[in-house]
């Protein structure tokens, strides 16, 4: 080949290299912004002034005096549909990471072919070929590495999201079971009062037959019985619905747990100290998997900006092949060797601004992820403060209701005794019975609220999750 034939090719190559260098200088990326920070407070505003180390939240559901709760939580964490879906998303994210890593590796493939042809004279010729093809695209601008970083952050975010899902499921199981136990306690109160009011009705009926009271007292006593009886079906329906929800949370059809949940009605108060020591706000934020997931999603979005920005720049691909050609299968091993090597450069010159728009869109997505991270952080702080306020207020409310219940029980007993002695009319008995029923029902409901406030606090504090759980989830 003459040197004059080489010069045009050389000039073309030089032109492509120059275009590549110029394109490399027009990168839009100016560095990802640091994650937004919100300075956590030095201490919780509603936390009790308790010393000592912070209580461990690992398996917090064992703090409650109910042997059924740990069983249901473990079953929900293993077979619940929400957890299974989160596990599937984690597997998807891990597969995306493997796909991104594979994009940086060379490719190697084998090929074989056989061809037969016949000319006008009727002679048939055959040709056989066997070859190996290889290819590799150089990661000149770090786009492939950015893709791997984004996929890795996405996989870690999915693992943290799985942790958040598990915490939410465990809390949901506990809340439903505690609501069920509270309803069962209120049912027992209503049935006990119904039995007591029936006895009172019988006594009033006897006194009416003896001419000691009027029929008005009998009808008032009967009205109180029926009003109490009317509360029972609604409570039974509420208990059944809570049992159905627990069955679905554990991955079972509604009604499956009816016998298990009706077997025992334990105390509602959680077996945890009243002055539960809390971690500092900054430490709690590190125990929140949802906050960790939001941070990783921000890192993934920033890496996607780098990846898309690299697509605007020239790309270099190397490919080659080696093979053998022969006229028969028997001579293929000693056939003619064929080898080729190709280096190609690709430069986006005109696309109507499509690549630039993709980078701008991803930059906006990165900014949105930054705002979501900050919002998640603020929400985490609010949830802990709200749970602490609710816990403190519910404790005070329960103490007042228990005092009122003791007074109502004494008043009902005194009124019944004085009525039998003829010292007061039946209206006093009815009023004290209604007050007693209301006090008992309110105390049971508040005890349930106290237990559920503990659950919400445990959840807000991170539910016992630690960053080490990400490694366990990825196994």
C-alpha positions as MATLAB code, in Angstrom:
seq = 'XXXXXXXXXXXXXXXXXXXXXXXXXXXXXXXXXXXXXXXXXXXXXXXXXXXXXXXXXXXXXXXXXXXXXXXXXXXXXXXXXXXXXXXXXXXXXXXXXXXXXXXXXXXXXXXXXXXXXXXXXXXXXXXXXXXXXXXXXXXXXXXXXXXXXXXXXXXXXXXXXXXXXXXXXXXXXXXXXXXXXXXXXXXXXXXXXXXXXXXXXXXXXXXXXXXXXXXXXXXXXXXXXXXXXXXXXXXXXXXXXXXXXXXXXXXXXXXXXXXXXXXXXXXXXXXXXXXXXXXXXXXXXXXXXXXXXXXXXXXXXXXXXXXXXXXXXXXXXXXXXXXXXXXXXXXXXXXXXXXXXXXXXXXXXXXXXXXXXXXXXXXXXXXXXXXXXXXXXXXXXXXXXXXXXXXXXXXXXXXXXXXXXXXXXXXXXXXXXXXXXXXXXXXXXXXXXXXXXXXXXXXXXXXXXXXXXXXXXXXXXXXXXXXXXXXXXXX';
ca = [
       0.000    0.000    0.000;
       1.342    3.484   -0.871;
       2.047    6.086    1.749;
      -0.371    8.477    0.026;
      -3.135    5.977    0.754;
      -2.277    5.897    4.449;
      -2.376    9.639    5.000;
      -6.170   10.062    4.674;
      -6.729    7.289    7.216;
      -4.200    8.857    9.552;
      -5.870   12.235    9.228;
      -9.261   10.651    9.954;
      -7.889    8.919   13.040;
      -6.344   12.146   14.277;
      -9.646   13.937   13.712;
     -11.527   11.318   15.756;
      -9.030   11.571   18.586;
      -9.331   15.367   18.584;
     -13.127   15.148   18.688;
     -12.878   12.703   21.574;
     -10.663   15.058   23.556;
     -12.940   18.016   22.893;
     -15.993   16.013   23.910;
     -14.240   14.959   27.091;
     -13.801   18.606   28.017;
     -17.530   19.330   27.766;
     -18.657   17.067   30.605;
     -21.629   18.428   32.468;
     -20.700   16.731   35.695;
     -19.189   19.031   38.307;
     -19.180   16.634   41.252;
     -22.074   15.252   43.315;
     -23.267   17.496   46.162;
     -22.734   16.216   49.696;
     -25.780   14.642   51.402;
     -27.905   17.268   53.177;
     -27.486   17.202   56.906;
     -29.794   18.145   59.759;
     -28.088   18.554   63.103;
     -29.864   16.211   65.542;
     -30.711   17.615   68.981;
     -28.434   16.823   71.893;
     -31.231   14.993   73.737;
     -34.876   14.070   73.340;
     -37.169   16.789   74.612;
     -39.730   14.325   76.021;
     -37.318   11.651   77.256;
     -37.351   10.715   80.954;
     -34.285   11.749   82.893;
     -32.978    8.234   83.290;
     -29.354    7.293   83.629;
     -27.556    4.158   82.566;
     -26.976    2.617   79.198;
     -29.600    2.594   76.502;
     -31.800   -0.470   76.536;
     -31.279   -3.043   73.804;
     -34.125   -3.293   71.316;
     -33.167   -6.668   69.871;
     -36.274   -8.883   69.834;
     -38.207   -6.179   71.672;
     -41.452   -8.107   71.227;
     -40.287  -10.507   73.956;
     -40.736   -7.706   76.495;
     -44.498   -8.271   76.456;
     -46.140  -10.861   78.667;
     -47.602  -12.851   75.800;
     -45.954  -16.067   74.580;
     -47.998  -15.936   71.379;
     -46.436  -12.638   70.230;
     -42.891  -13.929   69.521;
     -44.361  -16.892   67.674;
     -46.495  -14.665   65.448;
     -43.679  -12.185   64.802;
     -41.256  -14.900   63.719;
     -43.866  -16.434   61.453;
     -44.661  -13.058   59.879;
     -40.961  -12.347   59.297;
     -40.536  -15.693   57.564;
     -43.776  -16.106   55.631;
     -45.392  -12.663   55.454;
     -46.071  -11.481   51.923;
     -44.627   -8.014   52.595;
     -41.284   -9.446   53.709;
     -41.204  -11.921   50.835;
     -41.770   -9.080   48.362;
     -38.926   -7.088   49.939;
     -36.668  -10.132   49.654;
     -37.553  -10.429   45.977;
     -36.656   -6.771   45.444;
     -33.322   -7.383   47.161;
     -32.598  -10.279   44.805;
     -33.432   -8.040   41.869;
     -31.044   -5.360   43.120;
     -28.260   -7.901   43.597;
     -28.813   -9.180   40.052;
     -28.593   -5.602   38.749;
     -25.260   -5.239   40.533;
     -23.940   -8.396   38.899;
     -25.145   -7.100   35.545;
     -23.305   -3.804   36.034;
     -20.121   -5.596   37.053;
     -20.366   -7.848   34.000;
     -20.493   -4.771   31.766;
     -16.864   -3.957   32.665;
     -15.540   -7.431   31.842;
     -14.423   -8.659   28.385;
     -16.787  -10.873   26.426;
     -15.791  -14.149   24.829;
     -17.966  -16.276   22.567;
     -17.464  -19.246   20.298;
     -18.950  -19.783   16.864;
     -19.066  -22.479   14.200;
     -20.557  -22.682   10.752;
     -20.976  -25.059    7.843;
     -21.841  -23.998    4.309;
     -22.562  -26.008    1.168;
     -22.946  -24.584   -2.355;
     -23.437  -26.034   -5.867;
     -22.249  -24.456   -9.127;
     -23.735  -24.719  -12.613;
     -21.739  -27.863  -13.365;
     -23.381  -29.691  -10.469;
     -20.308  -29.676   -8.295;
     -20.901  -29.218   -4.558;
     -18.394  -27.419   -2.388;
     -18.412  -27.291    1.357;
     -16.743  -24.980    3.823;
     -16.435  -25.322    7.576;
     -15.376  -22.658   10.054;
     -14.670  -22.588   13.778;
     -13.788  -19.434   15.685;
     -13.621  -17.531   18.952;
     -14.708  -13.906   19.200;
     -13.639  -11.516   21.969;
     -14.632   -7.948   22.748;
     -14.014   -5.305   25.395;
     -15.124   -1.705   25.782;
     -12.713    0.505   27.676;
     -14.203    2.460   30.577;
     -12.476    5.674   29.535;
     -14.580    8.114   31.533;
     -15.685    5.988   34.481;
     -19.251    5.479   33.275;
     -19.072    1.731   33.847;
     -17.605    2.225   37.298;
     -20.380    4.713   38.098;
     -22.930    2.131   36.981;
     -21.398   -0.394   39.375;
     -21.384    2.145   42.218;
     -25.026    3.005   41.584;
     -26.019   -0.669   41.467;
     -24.054   -1.426   44.641;
     -25.731    1.462   46.464;
     -29.081    0.270   45.172;
     -28.442   -3.254   46.467;
     -27.437   -1.924   49.888;
     -30.506    0.316   49.907;
     -32.698   -2.704   49.162;
     -31.099   -4.560   52.072;
     -31.796   -1.597   54.367;
     -35.346   -1.384   53.029;
     -35.767   -5.056   53.836;
     -34.724   -4.244   57.405;
     -37.253   -1.423   57.561;
     -39.931   -3.748   56.203;
     -39.176   -6.378   58.817;
     -39.379   -3.784   61.574;
     -42.693   -2.481   60.243;
     -44.123   -6.010   59.989;
     -43.048   -6.919   63.520;
     -44.607   -3.702   64.829;
     -47.810   -4.311   62.888;
     -48.114   -7.817   64.320;
     -47.552   -6.501   67.848;
     -50.047   -3.667   67.414;
     -52.748   -5.995   66.109;
     -52.177   -8.552   68.842;
     -52.227   -5.908   71.564;
     -55.408   -4.441   70.145;
     -56.875   -7.941   70.143;
     -55.847   -8.491   73.768;
     -57.309   -5.135   74.710;
     -60.580   -6.015   73.016;
     -60.605   -9.378   74.770;
     -60.116   -7.612   78.097;
     -62.959   -5.224   77.337;
     -65.122   -8.194   76.337;
     -64.425   -9.853   79.682;
     -65.345   -6.624   81.477;
     -68.587   -6.294   79.537;
     -69.553   -9.911   80.209;
     -68.767   -9.625   83.922;
     -70.858   -6.467   84.167;
     -73.640   -8.130   82.209;
     -73.679  -11.003   84.694;
     -73.723   -8.553   87.615;
     -76.516   -6.501   86.067;
     -78.569   -9.643   85.494;
     -78.263  -10.447   89.183;
     -79.326   -6.903   89.991;
     -82.309   -7.274   87.659;
     -83.315  -10.453   89.430;
     -83.084   -8.758   92.816;
     -85.154   -5.800   91.631;
     -87.755   -8.167   90.175;
     -88.059   -9.949   93.512;
     -88.434   -6.631   95.354;
     -91.099   -5.552   92.846;
     -93.056   -8.762   93.460;
     -92.861   -8.030   97.194;
     -94.204   -4.529   96.594;
     -91.027   -2.856   97.815;
     -90.263   -1.078   94.518;
     -92.198   -0.079   91.444;
     -92.092   -1.557   87.952;
     -90.052    1.485   86.928;
     -87.029    0.085   88.758;
     -87.452   -3.249   86.961;
     -87.532   -1.628   83.544;
     -84.537    0.538   84.332;
     -82.583   -2.524   85.416;
     -83.616   -4.378   82.242;
     -82.555   -1.393   80.102;
     -79.097   -1.424   81.714;
     -78.763   -5.151   80.973;
     -79.634   -4.721   77.311;
     -77.339   -1.725   76.867;
     -74.418   -3.741   78.182;
     -75.411   -6.736   76.065;
     -75.405   -4.494   72.953;
     -71.697   -3.712   73.419;
     -70.622   -7.365   73.185;
     -71.280   -8.074   69.461;
     -69.253   -5.028   68.385;
     -66.338   -6.066   70.590;
     -66.523   -9.640   69.296;
     -66.435   -8.380   65.713;
     -63.447   -6.167   66.469;
     -61.590   -9.103   68.036;
     -62.337  -11.322   65.046;
     -61.095   -8.672   62.626;
     -57.836   -8.301   64.562;
     -57.376  -12.071   64.446;
     -57.973  -12.017   60.680;
     -55.366   -9.282   60.249;
     -52.827  -11.296   62.243;
     -53.440  -14.360   60.107;
     -52.859  -12.389   56.903;
     -49.718  -10.767   58.333;
     -48.303  -14.223   59.014;
     -49.127  -15.419   55.503;
     -52.196  -17.478   56.395;
     -55.896  -17.315   55.476;
     -58.185  -15.347   57.830;
     -59.582  -17.432   60.644;
     -56.562  -19.728   60.905;
     -55.428  -18.310   64.257;
     -58.803  -18.197   65.991;
     -58.090  -21.100   68.351;
     -54.535  -19.961   69.140;
     -55.527  -16.388   69.946;
     -58.502  -17.355   72.101;
     -56.472  -19.733   74.278;
     -54.972  -17.170   76.643;
     -55.549  -13.567   77.594;
     -52.387  -12.253   79.268;
     -51.771   -8.947   80.935;
     -51.456   -6.007   78.581;
     -48.659   -4.043   80.255;
     -45.253   -4.530   78.608;
     -42.539   -6.002   80.778;
     -40.208   -3.038   80.237;
     -39.008   -0.470   82.801;
     -40.979    2.743   83.109;
     -37.752    4.758   82.872;
     -36.548    3.170   79.636;
     -33.106    4.612   78.880;
     -32.800    5.955   75.339;
     -29.895    6.383   72.977;
     -28.869    9.880   71.958;
     -30.659   11.216   68.871;
     -27.534   10.903   66.707;
     -27.187    7.243   67.714;
     -30.844    6.523   67.038;
     -30.526    7.927   63.523;
     -27.841    5.349   62.805;
     -30.275    2.642   63.951;
     -32.978    3.585   61.443;
     -32.880    1.403   58.315;
     -35.193    3.730   56.406;
     -32.732    6.581   56.885;
     -29.855    4.378   55.753;
     -31.860    3.364   52.669;
     -32.590    7.016   51.833;
     -28.886    7.864   52.105;
     -27.934    4.983   49.809;
     -30.598    5.944   47.299;
     -29.053    9.423   47.200;
     -25.631    7.919   46.528;
     -27.087    5.751   43.766;
     -28.786    8.756   42.143;
     -25.520   10.727   42.218;
     -23.662    7.823   40.602;
     -26.298    7.657   37.854;
     -25.444   11.265   36.980;
     -21.823   10.236   36.432;
     -22.922    7.265   34.351;
     -25.164    9.292   32.033;
     -22.600   12.053   31.747;
     -20.025    9.497   30.557;
     -22.380    8.410   27.764;
     -21.918   11.843   26.177;
     -18.209   11.134   25.712;
     -16.384    9.005   23.127;
     -16.252    5.257   23.645;
     -13.523    2.854   22.576;
     -14.217   -0.787   21.828;
     -11.676   -3.471   21.031;
     -12.731   -6.682   19.363;
     -10.957   -9.588   17.758;
     -11.455  -13.117   16.558;
      -9.405  -16.200   15.737;
     -10.615  -19.202   13.805;
     -10.035  -22.022   11.391;
     -11.458  -22.595    7.899;
     -11.437  -25.954    6.072;
     -13.226  -27.734    3.243;
     -14.077  -30.787    5.393;
     -14.633  -31.590    9.032;
     -11.689  -33.987    8.999;
      -9.239  -31.293    7.965;
     -10.672  -28.573   10.207;
      -7.968  -29.053   12.846;
      -5.263  -28.343   10.281;
      -7.241  -25.813    8.289;
      -6.396  -22.272    7.402;
      -6.029  -19.969   10.371;
      -7.832  -16.657   10.359;
      -7.309  -13.821   12.852;
      -8.620  -10.271   13.067;
      -8.308   -7.309   15.432;
     -10.521   -4.246   15.374;
     -10.404   -1.045   17.386;
     -13.384    1.261   17.045;
     -14.169    4.647   18.507;
     -17.682    6.047   18.724;
     -18.424    9.727   19.279;
     -21.949   11.135   19.723;
     -22.010   14.197   17.468;
     -25.643   15.183   17.022;
     -28.589   13.807   18.998;
     -30.872   16.807   19.361;
     -29.828   17.282   23.003;
     -31.105   13.868   24.115;
     -28.027   12.886   26.145;
     -27.758   16.302   27.763;
     -31.434   16.164   28.725;
     -30.910   12.725   30.294;
     -28.106   14.116   32.442;
     -30.236   17.084   33.517;
     -33.141   14.786   34.365;
     -30.912   12.550   36.465;
     -29.481   15.581   38.241;
     -33.035   16.540   39.177;
     -33.634   12.973   40.392;
     -30.488   13.265   42.515;
     -31.769   16.524   44.019;
     -35.100   14.857   44.761;
     -33.293   11.996   46.517;
     -31.438   14.590   48.615;
     -34.729   16.178   49.670;
     -36.178   12.727   50.458;
     -33.160   11.957   52.623;
     -33.631   15.150   54.613;
     -37.371   14.532   54.939;
     -36.764   10.975   56.171;
     -34.326   12.275   58.765;
     -36.784   14.864   60.072;
     -39.585   12.279   60.122;
     -37.416    9.928   62.156;
     -36.815   12.612   64.770;
     -40.510   13.465   64.878;
     -41.604    9.835   65.281;
     -39.379    9.352   68.325;
     -40.518   12.600   69.939;
     -44.183   11.792   69.236;
     -43.820    8.303   70.675;
     -42.178    9.651   73.836;
     -44.909   12.248   74.321;
     -47.628    9.636   73.793;
     -45.962    7.220   76.197;
     -45.631    9.809   78.961;
     -49.192   11.083   78.523;
     -50.681    7.592   78.439;
     -48.907    6.602   81.631;
     -50.350    9.598   83.445;
     -53.792    8.928   81.986;
     -53.714    5.289   83.072;
     -52.711    6.224   86.609;
     -55.678    8.625   86.870;
     -58.065    6.075   85.401;
     -56.941    3.385   87.799;
     -57.626    5.749   90.699;
     -61.046    6.542   89.236;
     -61.729    2.833   88.784;
     -60.992    2.113   92.432;
     -63.366    4.882   93.496;
     -66.072    3.726   91.064;
     -65.824    0.157   92.357;
     -66.270    1.344   95.957;
     -69.170    3.615   95.003;
     -70.979    0.797   93.195;
     -70.594   -1.527   96.167;
     -71.859    1.119   98.612;
     -74.823    2.039   96.403;
     -75.909   -1.596   96.062;
     -75.691   -2.172   99.812;
     -77.648    0.995  100.622;
     -80.274    0.117   97.986;
     -80.853   -3.277   99.561;
     -81.295   -1.509  102.895;
     -83.797    0.894  101.331;
     -81.651    3.961  101.972;
     -81.302    5.078   98.334;
     -83.384    4.653   95.223;
     -82.478    2.440   92.292;
     -81.272    5.397   90.214;
     -78.150    5.594   92.389;
     -77.408    1.937   91.708;
     -77.789    2.380   87.958;
     -75.568    5.445   87.901;
     -72.762    3.811   89.874;
     -72.943    0.675   87.711;
     -72.652    2.739   84.538;
     -69.746    4.668   86.026;
     -67.992    1.437   87.012;
     -68.433   -0.099   83.567;
     -67.130    3.045   81.912;
     -64.136    3.217   84.256;
     -63.246   -0.427   83.704;
     -63.593   -0.131   79.937;
     -61.560    3.087   79.850;
     -58.759    1.623   81.969;
     -58.546   -1.427   79.709;
     -58.443    0.756   76.597;
     -55.756    2.975   78.089;
     -53.699   -0.049   79.115;
     -53.843   -1.136   75.478;
     -52.783    2.338   74.371;
     -49.836    2.201   76.775;
     -48.697   -1.111   75.325;
     -49.072    0.105   71.727;
     -47.192    3.303   72.633;
     -44.254    1.112   73.636;
     -44.428   -0.648   70.268;
     -44.404    2.643   68.381;
     -41.455    3.838   70.451;
     -39.481    0.661   69.735;
     -40.240    1.048   66.043;
     -39.278    4.730   66.024;
     -35.960    3.892   67.735;
     -35.048    1.520   64.909;
     -36.599   -1.702   66.162;
     -33.239   -3.263   67.030;
     -31.841   -2.921   63.496;
     -28.136   -2.289   63.032;
     -26.069   -1.747   59.838;
     -24.672   -5.261   60.345;
     -28.094   -6.600   59.401;
     -27.423   -5.522   55.806;
     -24.672   -8.122   55.577;
     -27.021  -10.785   56.945;
     -29.749   -9.808   54.469;
     -27.391  -10.036   51.491;
     -26.410  -13.624   52.216;
];
